Amino acid sequence: METPSAKMAAMAARIGSEEQVCSARRVQVMDGRGRGARLIYAANGALNFVLSESNALDILRLWHRGTNIGFVSKNGLYTGDADFPGAFPAGMLYTCGLDAIGGVAGHPVHGRLHSIPAEIRELRADASGIRIVGEIRDTALFGRNLAMTRTIETAANSGEIRIVDRVENRAFREEKYCLLYHVNAGWPLVDAGAEISGDFAESHPRTPWAEREMATMLKVEPPVDNMEETCYFHLVRDGRMALENRALGKRLAVASDLRRFVEWKRRASGDYVIGLEPCTSWLDDRLEYRTLAPGASAEHRLSICVEDIAP
């Protein structure tokens, strides 16, 4: 049986550069609405993805073997000054927190974290895979001093991206935080006939309209002009939800150490998206913060995995 080191040696004889296997390159957008944004373009042989250094190392785009997986809002990448509806890019991953998730008085919608640039501590891409580490510091004069160290890893030719976020309280007082991983799937994965699944201990609609639509909670239906969104709160026993499109032959699985998930369904034409969103807390009047003592930290894990499936 060929050992991993023997496989690497055999590969080395067949390539001119390890970029033929995995690559990660830092770039800056030169024009348009996203002018000035710092991005990382990465590829591992199965996945091509784009991270935004300017936005907490969130995942802007994701393709699996050439097929788009994520949802990009009509705003796209936008570095201007706008309210949340005018700036929200969606993307494959938009991280919400640490001060707010959803709408909270006195805070930006879904919090400040996504708007904070990451400071890159490590960037490695070789024949074994890709590893990127960045630090996002959420601070205020006379106030909070939180730091989130984000580690993103993927192996060569893997359909999985693994993210570990360590939230540290560097203040001399207790600090509270919350997190929501806004994972957004779009067409062609999101299309009529696709289905959502999970091992649900309980499920609750967020609004009266969502309650009326509960019969189709786990189904994906065609877009409808101007249709209102529906959201559901799921307690997931194993911390995993999936979106499967057998006609396309693709499956997206989202896994986390967090067992609470928000399911976001928007069927409106032009805003056609499914969100599978692990979170530390529900939203609205059910929002609860977690507390960190001075010097304490907490770690949260997220996996985004895409695989080919039989029709």
C-alpha positions as CSV (number, residue, x, y, z in Angstrom):
1,M,0.0,0.0,0.0
2,E,1.4,3.4,-1.0
3,T,2.1,5.7,1.9
4,P,1.0,9.4,2.0
5,S,4.7,10.4,1.7
6,A,5.1,8.1,-1.3
7,K,2.0,9.6,-2.9
8,M,3.4,13.1,-2.4
9,A,6.7,12.2,-3.9
10,A,5.0,10.7,-6.9
11,M,2.9,13.8,-7.3
12,A,6.0,16.1,-7.0
13,A,7.5,14.4,-10.1
14,R,4.4,15.2,-12.1
15,I,3.8,18.9,-11.4
16,G,5.7,22.1,-11.9
17,S,4.1,24.0,-9.0
18,E,1.9,23.0,-6.1
19,E,-0.5,25.6,-7.4
20,Q,-1.6,22.9,-9.8
21,V,-3.1,21.2,-6.7
22,C,-4.1,24.0,-4.3
23,S,-3.7,27.8,-4.5
24,A,-4.6,30.9,-2.5
25,R,-3.8,34.3,-3.7
26,R,-4.5,37.7,-2.1
27,V,-6.0,40.4,-4.5
28,Q,-7.6,43.8,-4.3
29,V,-10.7,44.9,-6.2
30,M,-9.8,47.8,-8.5
31,D,-13.2,49.1,-9.7
32,G,-17.0,49.0,-9.3
33,R,-19.1,48.8,-6.1
34,G,-16.5,46.7,-4.4
35,R,-13.5,48.9,-5.1
36,G,-10.8,48.6,-2.5
37,A,-11.9,45.3,-1.0
38,R,-9.2,42.8,-0.2
39,L,-10.0,39.2,-1.2
40,I,-8.4,35.8,-1.2
41,Y,-9.0,33.6,-4.3
42,A,-8.6,29.9,-3.3
43,A,-8.9,26.6,-5.1
44,N,-8.3,23.0,-3.9
45,G,-9.2,21.0,-7.0
46,A,-12.9,20.4,-6.0
47,L,-13.8,23.8,-4.6
48,N,-13.1,27.3,-5.8
49,F,-13.9,30.0,-3.2
50,V,-13.4,33.6,-2.5
51,L,-12.8,35.0,1.0
52,S,-13.1,38.6,2.0
53,E,-10.2,39.9,4.2
54,S,-12.2,43.2,4.4
55,N,-15.2,41.3,5.9
56,A,-14.1,39.0,8.7
57,L,-12.8,36.4,6.3
58,D,-16.3,35.5,5.3
59,I,-16.9,33.4,2.2
60,L,-18.2,35.5,-0.7
61,R,-18.4,32.8,-3.4
62,L,-18.2,29.1,-3.6
63,W,-18.2,26.7,-6.6
64,H,-18.1,22.9,-6.5
65,R,-16.5,21.4,-9.6
66,G,-17.7,24.4,-11.6
67,T,-21.2,24.7,-10.2
68,N,-22.2,27.7,-8.1
69,I,-23.4,26.9,-4.6
70,G,-23.9,30.2,-2.8
71,F,-26.4,33.0,-3.2
72,V,-25.1,36.5,-4.2
73,S,-27.6,39.3,-3.5
74,K,-28.3,42.0,-6.1
75,N,-26.0,44.3,-4.0
76,G,-23.0,42.0,-4.7
77,L,-19.7,43.1,-3.1
78,Y,-20.2,46.7,-1.9
79,T,-17.7,48.8,0.0
80,G,-19.8,52.0,0.1
81,D,-21.9,53.4,3.0
82,A,-25.4,52.0,3.0
83,D,-28.0,50.5,5.4
84,F,-28.2,46.7,5.7
85,P,-30.7,46.1,2.9
86,G,-28.5,48.2,0.6
87,A,-25.3,46.6,1.5
88,F,-26.0,42.9,2.4
89,P,-24.1,40.8,-0.1
90,A,-25.3,37.5,1.2
91,G,-22.5,35.2,-0.1
92,M,-21.8,31.7,0.9
93,L,-21.1,32.7,4.5
94,Y,-21.9,36.0,6.2
95,T,-21.0,35.9,9.9
96,C,-23.4,37.8,12.3
97,G,-22.4,39.0,15.8
98,L,-20.6,39.6,18.1
99,D,-22.8,42.4,19.4
100,A,-26.1,41.5,17.7
101,I,-27.9,38.9,15.5
102,G,-31.0,40.0,13.8
103,G,-32.3,43.4,14.7
104,V,-31.3,44.7,18.1
105,A,-31.8,48.3,19.2
106,G,-28.6,50.4,19.2
107,H,-26.8,47.9,16.9
108,P,-26.4,47.4,13.2
109,V,-28.6,44.6,11.8
110,H,-26.8,41.3,12.3
111,G,-24.0,43.1,14.2
112,R,-20.6,44.7,13.4
113,L,-18.5,41.6,12.9
114,H,-18.9,41.2,9.1
115,S,-17.8,44.8,8.6
116,I,-14.5,44.4,10.4
117,P,-11.4,43.6,8.3
118,A,-9.4,40.5,9.2
119,E,-5.7,40.7,10.0
120,I,-4.1,37.7,8.3
121,R,-1.8,35.7,10.6
122,E,-1.1,32.7,8.3
123,L,-1.8,31.8,4.7
124,R,-0.6,28.4,3.3
125,A,-1.5,26.6,0.2
126,D,0.4,23.5,-0.9
127,A,-0.2,20.0,-2.3
128,S,-1.9,18.9,0.9
129,G,-4.4,21.7,1.2
130,I,-5.1,25.2,2.3
131,R,-4.9,26.9,5.7
132,I,-5.7,30.5,6.4
133,V,-5.8,32.2,9.8
134,G,-7.0,35.7,10.5
135,E,-7.9,37.8,13.6
136,I,-11.0,40.0,13.7
137,R,-10.9,42.5,16.7
138,D,-14.2,44.0,17.9
139,T,-13.2,46.8,20.2
140,A,-14.4,50.2,21.5
141,L,-12.8,53.0,23.6
142,F,-13.9,52.5,27.2
143,G,-15.8,49.4,26.1
144,R,-15.5,45.9,24.7
145,N,-12.3,44.2,23.7
146,L,-13.2,41.0,21.9
147,A,-11.0,39.2,19.4
148,M,-12.1,36.3,17.1
149,T,-9.3,34.2,15.6
150,R,-10.7,32.4,12.5
151,T,-9.0,29.4,11.1
152,I,-10.1,28.1,7.7
153,E,-8.9,24.8,6.3
154,T,-9.6,22.5,3.4
155,A,-7.8,19.5,2.1
156,A,-6.7,19.0,-1.5
157,N,-9.6,17.8,-3.7
158,S,-12.0,18.0,-0.8
159,G,-15.5,19.3,-1.0
160,E,-15.4,20.5,2.7
161,I,-14.3,23.8,4.2
162,R,-13.8,23.7,8.0
163,I,-13.9,26.8,10.1
164,V,-12.9,27.2,13.7
165,D,-13.7,30.5,15.4
166,R,-12.1,31.2,18.8
167,V,-13.7,34.2,20.6
168,E,-11.5,35.7,23.3
169,N,-12.4,38.4,25.9
170,R,-9.3,40.6,26.3
171,A,-11.1,43.1,28.5
172,F,-10.9,43.4,32.3
173,R,-14.6,42.8,32.7
174,E,-17.2,40.3,31.6
175,E,-18.2,40.6,28.0
176,K,-21.2,39.2,26.2
177,Y,-21.4,37.9,22.7
178,C,-23.6,36.1,20.2
179,L,-22.9,34.4,16.8
180,L,-25.0,33.4,13.8
181,Y,-23.4,31.7,10.7
182,H,-25.5,33.0,7.8
183,V,-24.8,30.2,5.2
184,N,-26.7,31.1,2.0
185,A,-27.4,28.7,-0.8
186,G,-28.5,29.9,-4.3
187,W,-29.4,28.7,-7.7
188,P,-28.8,26.2,-9.3
189,L,-28.6,24.2,-6.0
190,V,-31.7,26.1,-4.8
191,D,-34.5,25.2,-7.3
192,A,-37.9,23.5,-7.3
193,G,-37.7,19.9,-6.1
194,A,-34.7,20.4,-3.8
195,E,-35.3,19.4,-0.1
196,I,-34.0,20.5,3.3
197,S,-33.3,17.9,6.0
198,G,-32.2,17.6,9.6
199,D,-32.8,15.6,12.7
200,F,-35.1,18.1,14.4
201,A,-35.9,17.9,18.1
202,E,-38.3,20.9,17.7
203,S,-39.2,23.5,15.1
204,H,-40.9,26.9,15.5
205,P,-42.0,29.5,12.9
206,R,-40.7,33.0,13.4
207,T,-43.8,34.8,12.1
208,P,-47.5,34.1,11.5
209,W,-46.8,34.0,7.8
210,A,-44.1,31.3,8.3
211,E,-46.6,29.3,10.5
212,R,-49.1,29.4,7.6
213,E,-46.3,28.0,5.3
214,M,-45.1,25.2,7.6
215,A,-46.4,22.4,5.4
216,T,-43.7,23.3,2.9
217,M,-41.0,24.2,5.5
218,L,-38.6,21.6,4.1
219,K,-39.4,21.9,0.4
220,V,-38.0,24.2,-2.2
221,E,-40.6,25.6,-4.6
222,P,-40.3,27.8,-7.7
223,P,-39.8,31.6,-7.2
224,V,-42.8,33.9,-6.9
225,D,-42.7,37.6,-7.5
226,N,-42.5,39.6,-4.2
227,M,-43.3,36.7,-1.9
228,E,-42.6,37.3,1.8
229,E,-39.7,35.4,3.4
230,T,-40.3,32.6,5.9
231,C,-38.0,31.8,8.8
232,Y,-38.0,28.8,11.2
233,F,-36.1,28.1,14.4
234,H,-34.9,24.4,14.6
235,L,-33.3,22.6,17.5
236,V,-31.1,20.1,15.6
237,R,-30.0,17.0,17.6
238,D,-26.7,16.4,15.8
239,G,-26.0,20.0,14.7
240,R,-26.4,19.2,11.0
241,M,-28.7,20.4,8.3
242,A,-28.6,19.7,4.6
243,L,-30.0,20.9,1.3
244,E,-30.2,18.3,-1.5
245,N,-31.0,18.7,-5.1
246,R,-31.1,15.3,-6.8
247,A,-31.9,16.7,-10.2
248,L,-28.6,18.7,-10.0
249,G,-26.8,15.9,-8.3
250,K,-25.5,18.1,-5.5
251,R,-25.8,18.1,-1.7
252,L,-24.8,20.9,0.7
253,A,-24.3,19.9,4.3
254,V,-23.8,22.5,7.1
255,A,-22.5,21.2,10.5
256,S,-21.7,22.9,13.7
257,D,-21.1,22.4,17.4
258,L,-24.2,24.7,17.8
259,R,-27.5,22.8,17.8
260,R,-29.7,25.8,17.1
261,F,-30.3,26.6,13.5
262,V,-32.3,29.3,11.7
263,E,-33.8,28.3,8.4
264,W,-34.3,31.3,6.1
265,K,-36.4,30.8,3.0
266,R,-36.9,33.6,0.5
267,R,-38.9,32.6,-2.7
268,A,-39.2,36.1,-4.1
269,S,-38.0,36.4,-7.7
270,G,-34.5,37.8,-7.7
271,D,-34.0,37.1,-4.0
272,Y,-34.3,33.3,-4.3
273,V,-32.3,31.8,-1.4
274,I,-32.2,29.2,1.3
275,G,-30.2,30.0,4.5
276,L,-29.0,27.2,6.9
277,E,-27.8,29.2,9.9
278,P,-26.2,27.7,13.1
279,C,-26.4,30.2,15.9
280,T,-25.8,30.6,19.6
281,S,-29.3,32.0,20.1
282,W,-32.7,32.5,18.5
283,L,-33.6,36.0,17.3
284,D,-35.9,38.8,18.2
285,D,-37.4,38.7,21.7
286,R,-35.8,35.2,22.2
287,L,-32.2,36.6,21.9
288,E,-29.8,35.5,24.6
289,Y,-26.2,36.4,24.9
290,R,-23.3,34.2,26.1
291,T,-20.9,35.6,28.7
292,L,-17.1,35.4,28.8
293,A,-15.1,36.2,31.9
294,P,-12.0,38.4,31.6
295,G,-9.3,36.4,29.7
296,A,-11.7,33.6,28.9
297,S,-12.4,32.2,25.4
298,A,-15.0,30.1,23.6
299,E,-14.6,28.0,20.4
300,H,-17.2,27.3,17.7
301,R,-16.9,25.1,14.7
302,L,-18.5,25.2,11.3
303,S,-18.3,22.8,8.3
304,I,-19.6,23.6,4.8
305,C,-19.5,20.5,2.7
306,V,-20.6,19.9,-0.9
307,E,-20.7,16.5,-2.5
308,D,-22.0,14.9,-5.7
309,I,-25.0,12.6,-5.2
310,A,-26.9,10.2,-7.5
311,P,-30.0,11.6,-9.2
